[in-house]
Amino acid sequence: MTTQLTGAEIIIRALQEEGVEHVFGYPGGSVLNIYDALCAQDKVRHILVRHEQAAAHAADAYSRSSGKVGVCLVTSGPGATNAVTGIATAYMDSSPMVIISGQVSTPYIGQDAFQECDTVGITRPCVKHNFLVKDVEQLAVTIKKAFYLAKTGRPGPVLIDIPKDVTQAMAEYAYPKTISMRSYSPVIKAHLGQIKKAMQLLQKAERPVVYIGGGVVLANAAEKLTQLVRELGFPCTQTLMGLGGFPGNDPLSTGLLGMHGTYESNMAMHHCDVLLAIGARFDDRVIGNVLHFIGPPDRKIIHVDIDPSSISKRVQVDIPIVGDVGDVVQEMLNILSASPKTNNMEALEKWWQQINEWRAKDCLKYDIKSEKIKPQYVVEKLYQLTEGKAIITTDVGQHQMWAAQYYKFDKSRRWITSGGLGTMGFGLPAAIGSRMANPDKDVICITGEASIQMCIQELATCAQYRLPIKIINLNNGYMGMVRQWQELFYGSRYSESYFDTLPNFVTLAESFGHIGIRVDDPADVENTLKEALKQKDRLVFLDVHTDPKANVFPMVPGGKGLTEMVLFDAP
């Protein structure tokens, strides 16, 4: 007996078959049939955000923190365009996500109908793929393709644009168990010969470095990679997106890499003789000036990535390895266990002596005797009190860099931030998505007074679903990173970076039914954090007023190389 369903019912049934438990969205005219089908079942729970950008960010963070595919649902026209920032954020950070957008009925497409826009055209540059479904018979298989594309190969967001009349039309329901696409066949199994060449090079290395990117997290390869690094005994550095891919508190970790990376990480990256890059893409914020990054003439680069287009895109590599990061690392472990170690231990020990000399500079030091609250101190205390076990989301700016520098992530999927696009407004909806995916974990949003205002309406979403998120607003009265650049490179001309009309965040939080606390004294920071963390059933908004002149160091200025860092100059 065949089952006839409406297009809207097919969508919901398909989501159920994909194991989707949460959909983040906002209703509108072209998706009302889908919302009607949603309320007729209880397997897929809808989370009503207050802005479509937040729906995309929440679905993105849901995916990043859980390893599942995030899903968001928006209406046509402004609903879809509001979501574009969140879609682009997910695209830049390779986050697997499916976006279902409504569209005007097919006869009206191209007629400048009410709430019509070319969603497929608008989103084409910032999705892995997108579809416009004009035939209800193609709806189920298209959804299957979307989930397959989103989570295989290099992950990313996939959009399905569905006209309203397609959601009303009837069709026989048949959801494919598997899918194959002739035009899409990502390489999973890497070339074993290339892996063997890489291992031979690594075992002869005298100044090796392992460079970890976000691909390690996406591939769930952190545990395998940790084992490999420890068996080799090599120094290991992480990009912003790679934090948690190797334990940040491990002695082998040299910490964050790049523009605001540690002195030891950047110097080791520049002076190494063998660089193993895994799931990373040598982006501008990591390597600085690409001409300066050429480094010593004897350096060899091994690059492992699922995406062949990322290899030798910015930096020419010597041994390219295309394949799933987890599979490649496992093959490396197999080779290592089958053959005796041949490392030059004397040279490696000398390399570690050099790295420890660089470490001795203590590049993350700051003025702890200040009468004003230092933002670094707040993050350090938070790390100590949570023992590094919380899920941390951030917005973008100085607070993001301090969180990356001072909160040591020992496991993956605990660090949820916007890296590639650098999206202010990401933090709060990301905390919503992370909490929905991890209802038993502490979720803490570290933000700044500029960023939090971009999606602050989501405090209402937190109230509706009783999400006990903790928000730490490092409030310095400025767009902090903009002010820092203006101070250092624009003669301290603070053009439009100062806020002279900020809301009372405590009162604002309380107006949504949450707890709001203002902190002005460094002596109150630790106890206030403790009290906030004790509130297991309430959202707590900590408005922490920090030193307005605090800067993020180290810093590689734009156009400079990794060895040309600006360090903190103690008063």
SULLINSUL-V47213 format. One record per residue. N is the residue number from 1. RES is the residue in one letter. BURIAL is I if it has 9 or more other ideal C-beta (glycine too) atoms within 8 Angstrom, else O. Layout:
n | res | burial
N | RES | BURIAL
N | RES | BURIAL
This chain:
n | res | burial
1 | M | O
2 | T | O
3 | T | O
4 | Q | O
5 | L | I
6 | T | I
7 | G | I
8 | A | I
9 | E | I
10 | I | I
11 | I | I
12 | I | I
13 | R | I
14 | A | I
15 | L | I
16 | Q | I
17 | E | O
18 | E | I
19 | G | O
20 | V | I
21 | E | O
22 | H | I
23 | V | I
24 | F | I
25 | G | I
26 | Y | I
27 | P | O
28 | G | I
29 | G | I
30 | S | I
31 | V | I
32 | L | I
33 | N | I
34 | I | I
35 | Y | I
36 | D | I
37 | A | I
38 | L | I
39 | C | O
40 | A | O
41 | Q | I
42 | D | O
43 | K | O
44 | V | I
45 | R | O
46 | H | I
47 | I | I
48 | L | O
49 | V | I
50 | R | I
51 | H | I
52 | E | I
53 | Q | I
54 | A | I
55 | A | I
56 | A | I
57 | H | I
58 | A | I
59 | A | I
60 | D | I
61 | A | I
62 | Y | I
63 | S | I
64 | R | I
65 | S | I
66 | S | I
67 | G | O
68 | K | I
69 | V | I
70 | G | I
71 | V | I
72 | C | I
73 | L | I
74 | V | I
75 | T | I
76 | S | I
77 | G | I
78 | P | O
79 | G | I
80 | A | I
81 | T | I
82 | N | I
83 | A | I
84 | V | I
85 | T | I
86 | G | I
87 | I | I
88 | A | I
89 | T | I
90 | A | I
91 | Y | I
92 | M | I
93 | D | I
94 | S | I
95 | S | I
96 | P | I
97 | M | I
98 | V | I
99 | I | I
100 | I | I
101 | S | I
102 | G | I
103 | Q | I
104 | V | I
105 | S | I
106 | T | O
107 | P | O
108 | Y | I
109 | I | I
110 | G | O
111 | Q | O
112 | D | O
113 | A | I
114 | F | O
115 | Q | I
116 | E | I
117 | C | I
118 | D | O
119 | T | I
120 | V | I
121 | G | O
122 | I | I
123 | T | I
124 | R | O
125 | P | O
126 | C | I
127 | V | I
128 | K | I
129 | H | O
130 | N | I
131 | F | I
132 | L | I
133 | V | I
134 | K | O
135 | D | O
136 | V | I
137 | E | O
138 | Q | I
139 | L | I
140 | A | I
141 | V | I
142 | T | I
143 | I | I
144 | K | I
145 | K | I
146 | A | I
147 | F | I
148 | Y | I
149 | L | I
150 | A | I
151 | K | O
152 | T | O
153 | G | O
154 | R | I
155 | P | I
156 | G | I
157 | P | I
158 | V | I
159 | L | I
160 | I | I
161 | D | I
162 | I | I
163 | P | I
164 | K | I
165 | D | I
166 | V | I
167 | T | I
168 | Q | I
169 | A | I
170 | M | O
171 | A | I
172 | E | O
173 | Y | I
174 | A | O
175 | Y | I
176 | P | O
177 | K | O
178 | T | O
179 | I | O
180 | S | O
181 | M | I
182 | R | O
183 | S | O
184 | Y | O
185 | S | O
186 | P | O
187 | V | I
188 | I | O
189 | K | O
190 | A | I
191 | H | O
192 | L | O
193 | G | O
194 | Q | I
195 | I | I
196 | K | I
197 | K | I
198 | A | I
199 | M | I
200 | Q | O
201 | L | I
202 | L | I
203 | Q | I
204 | K | I
205 | A | I
206 | E | I
207 | R | I
208 | P | I
209 | V | I
210 | V | I
211 | Y | I
212 | I | I
213 | G | I
214 | G | I
215 | G | I
216 | V | I
217 | V | I
218 | L | I
219 | A | I
220 | N | O
221 | A | I
222 | A | I
223 | E | O
224 | K | I
225 | L | I
226 | T | I
227 | Q | I
228 | L | I
229 | V | I
230 | R | I
231 | E | O
232 | L | I
233 | G | O
234 | F | I
235 | P | I
236 | C | I
237 | T | I
238 | Q | I
239 | T | I
240 | L | I
241 | M | I
242 | G | I
243 | L | I
244 | G | I
245 | G | I
246 | F | I
247 | P | I
248 | G | I
249 | N | O
250 | D | I
251 | P | O
252 | L | I
253 | S | I
254 | T | I
255 | G | I
256 | L | I
257 | L | I
258 | G | I
259 | M | O
260 | H | I
261 | G | I
262 | T | I
263 | Y | I
264 | E | I
265 | S | I
266 | N | I
267 | M | I
268 | A | I
269 | M | I
270 | H | I
271 | H | I
272 | C | I
273 | D | I
274 | V | I
275 | L | I
276 | L | I
277 | A | I
278 | I | I
279 | G | I
280 | A | I
281 | R | O
282 | F | I
283 | D | I
284 | D | O
285 | R | O
286 | V | I
287 | I | I
288 | G | I
289 | N | I
290 | V | I
291 | L | O
292 | H | I
293 | F | I
294 | I | O
295 | G | O
296 | P | O
297 | P | O
298 | D | O
299 | R | I
300 | K | I
301 | I | I
302 | I | I
303 | H | I
304 | V | I
305 | D | I
306 | I | I
307 | D | I
308 | P | O
309 | S | O
310 | S | I
311 | I | I
312 | S | O
313 | K | O
314 | R | I
315 | V | I
316 | Q | O
317 | V | I
318 | D | O
319 | I | I
320 | P | I
321 | I | I
322 | V | I
323 | G | I
324 | D | I
325 | V | I
326 | G | I
327 | D | I
328 | V | I
329 | V | I
330 | Q | I
331 | E | I
332 | M | I
333 | L | I
334 | N | O
335 | I | I
336 | L | I
337 | S | O
338 | A | O
339 | S | O
340 | P | O
341 | K | O
342 | T | O
343 | N | I
344 | N | O
345 | M | O
346 | E | O
347 | A | I
348 | L | I
349 | E | O
350 | K | I
351 | W | I
352 | W | I
353 | Q | O
354 | Q | I
355 | I | I
356 | N | O
357 | E | O
358 | W | I
359 | R | I
360 | A | O
361 | K | O
362 | D | O
363 | C | I
364 | L | I
365 | K | O
366 | Y | I
367 | D | O
368 | I | O
369 | K | O
370 | S | I
371 | E | O
372 | K | O
373 | I | I
374 | K | I
375 | P | I
376 | Q | I
377 | Y | I
378 | V | I
379 | V | I
380 | E | I
381 | K | I
382 | L | I
383 | Y | I
384 | Q | O
385 | L | I
386 | T | I
387 | E | O
388 | G | I
389 | K | O
390 | A | I
391 | I | I
392 | I | I
393 | T | I
394 | T | I
395 | D | I
396 | V | I
397 | G | I
398 | Q | I
399 | H | I
400 | Q | I
401 | M | I
402 | W | I
403 | A | I
404 | A | I
405 | Q | I
406 | Y | I
407 | Y | I
408 | K | I
409 | F | I
410 | D | I
411 | K | O
412 | S | I
413 | R | I
414 | R | I
415 | W | I
416 | I | I
417 | T | I
418 | S | I
419 | G | I
420 | G | I
421 | L | I
422 | G | O
423 | T | I
424 | M | I
425 | G | I
426 | F | I
427 | G | I
428 | L | I
429 | P | I
430 | A | I
431 | A | I
432 | I | I
433 | G | I
434 | S | I
435 | R | I
436 | M | I
437 | A | I
438 | N | I
439 | P | O
440 | D | O
441 | K | I
442 | D | I
443 | V | I
444 | I | I
445 | C | I
446 | I | I
447 | T | I
448 | G | I
449 | E | I
450 | A | I
451 | S | I
452 | I | I
453 | Q | O
454 | M | I
455 | C | I
456 | I | I
457 | Q | I
458 | E | I
459 | L | I
460 | A | I
461 | T | I
462 | C | I
463 | A | I
464 | Q | O
465 | Y | I
466 | R | O
467 | L | I
468 | P | I
469 | I | I
470 | K | I
471 | I | I
472 | I | I
473 | N | I
474 | L | I
475 | N | I
476 | N | I
477 | G | O
478 | Y | I
479 | M | I
480 | G | I
481 | M | I
482 | V | I
483 | R | I
484 | Q | I
485 | W | I
486 | Q | I
487 | E | I
488 | L | I
489 | F | O
490 | Y | I
491 | G | O
492 | S | O
493 | R | O
494 | Y | I
495 | S | O
496 | E | O
497 | S | I
498 | Y | O
499 | F | I
500 | D | O
501 | T | O
502 | L | I
503 | P | O
504 | N | O
505 | F | I
506 | V | I
507 | T | I
508 | L | I
509 | A | I
510 | E | I
511 | S | O
512 | F | I
513 | G | O
514 | H | I
515 | I | I
516 | G | I
517 | I | I
518 | R | O
519 | V | I
520 | D | O
521 | D | O
522 | P | I
523 | A | O
524 | D | I
525 | V | I
526 | E | O
527 | N | O
528 | T | I
529 | L | I
530 | K | I
531 | E | I
532 | A | I
533 | L | I
534 | K | O
535 | Q | I
536 | K | O
537 | D | O
538 | R | O
539 | L | I
540 | V | I
541 | F | I
542 | L | I
543 | D | I
544 | V | I
545 | H | I
546 | T | I
547 | D | I
548 | P | O
549 | K | O
550 | A | I
551 | N | I
552 | V | I
553 | F | I
554 | P | I
555 | M | I
556 | V | I
557 | P | I
558 | G | O
559 | G | O
560 | K | I
561 | G | I
562 | L | I
563 | T | O
564 | E | I
565 | M | I
566 | V | O
567 | L | I
568 | F | I
569 | D | O
570 | A | O
571 | P | O
